[in-house]
Amino acid sequence: MQRNRAHLKGEWIAKLLRSHIRPLSERRVGIEIERIGLWNDLTPFQYSTQTLTNGQIRPGAIDLLKELSQKYHWATINNSQGRPLGLTNPIGKVTLEPGGQVELSTDPFYDLITIQQKVTHFENQIAEITNPWNLHWIGLAVNPINKVSDIELIPSTRYQIMDDFLKSRGSLGTSMMRRTSSVQVNLDYTSEEEAIEMLRAALLLAPISYALFANSPFCEGKDTGYLSFRGRIWQYTDPSRTGLLPEVFEGDFDFNDYADYLWNEPLMFVQDSKNNYHSGRGFCLKEIEMGKLPGITCSETNQINAMRELFSEARIKLGYIEIRSIDGLLPDYRYAASAFWLGILYGTSARKEVFKLLGNLSAQDRQVLFSETIKSGLKAHAPKLKLIDICKILVEVAESELKTRGLGEESLLSPLKENLKQNLNPAEFLVRRFTTEWKSDITKVIEHTIQR
């Protein structure tokens, strides 16, 4: 990819990315966990307090945030009207996704065992409040029962702008916002060259990640025919900002090229000098720099907005690579996925193995593999590849790297290794039982996936 870089204003973004390169001694890991709440009657956990037909008051996410703040003295994050949308706590930040999904974004920690312990404590704190309400947190990546129209959008200007924008971009954009959950893993880069190598490896491995961790086969009470219907939803969200970023594999792609890509990508939302959100009206930073959006500049804030409005299966953020190809999962699988990705991306030899196994795939091959794995998981038809063998090799490589770290994180891979022995991923276990012993009763799926 050849560009006249001397004239690229996008280099502002590249310099920002370079300024956050971390020394190897400071390398850490963080995870982001989104959870979907359902009531006993299978209605969704909403933002607002609800009054039922029998007069019963049902708490909402607004009440959960207030109670957590009062009980644990966590500071609230409010919208412009003073309504709570999140919290800061001792291990990170609690926020709400557009449909009221509760997300914990951990601070970076040295190892996954520490994160597991701290997240377990945090989720127990949540449970102390929500268990008496009879609210259940389910380990699925798509709300398995409710329609989009059943789910309230939280009172966020940014999300309202996104909702309006995505309605015009793809048929399932509003489903993505209201009905999905994921696990995201954040892994630090220690040089520009390593960041690009990690990004490429993460994008190559995205279909493998879906094959291993697909966990969303149901929607509106039915088997969708996709083991990761969440992956399918992302395919129909916004084609220009999702997927596998084939541009990353062109030539000597670097931070300048990544920055240039972001510089020319239409923005959903922007912020003014007072940090108020506005519609980007489809303008990119290049056009904003030319004055096409009055009152808005190419500030550092809007450069960061451009980074977070890219929804590819992996992306570069300030100082780390964010892995986005993991379905929402129950805790054991969640940490297995995190350990797999940490082992692969933090090991130089592990990354080389990724390129050895998958590096010869064309952009079309990668896209076909992605579409096959979100549908069929480990049994996906993969021309030129023996998918299950590749998965086993990569899990062994990840385990070896984790053992080298010497922190005990390899123990977290146990559920994944057991699944591979049976050539099944989490979704396949559920579909098998759904179609046999549960006789297509979605309530049995929900009962089985409640986080205890």
Buried (B, 14 or more C-beta within 10 A) or exposed (E): BEEEBEEBBBBBBBEBBBEBBBEEEEBBBBBBBBBBBBBEEBBBBBBBEBEEEEEEEBBBBBBBBBBBBEEBEBEBBEBEEEBBBBBBBEBBBBBBBBBBBBBBBBEBBEBBBBBBEBBEEBBEBBBEBBEEBEBBBBBBBBBBBBEBEBBBBBBBBBBBBBBEBBEEBBEBBBBBBBBBBBBBBBBBBBEBEBBBBBBBBBBBBBBBBBBBBBBBBBBBBEBBEBBBBBBBBBBBBBEEBBBBBEBBBEEEBBBBBBBBBBBEBBBBBBBBEEEEBBBBBEBBBBBBBEEEBEEBBBBEEBBBBBBEBBBBBBBBBEBBBBBBBBBBBBBBBBBBBBBBBBBBBBBEEBBBBBEEBBEEBEEEBBBBBBBBBBBBBBBBEBEEBEBBEBBBBBBBBBBBBBEBBEBEBBBBBEBBBEBBEEBBBBBBBBBEBBEEEBEEEBEBBBEBBEBE
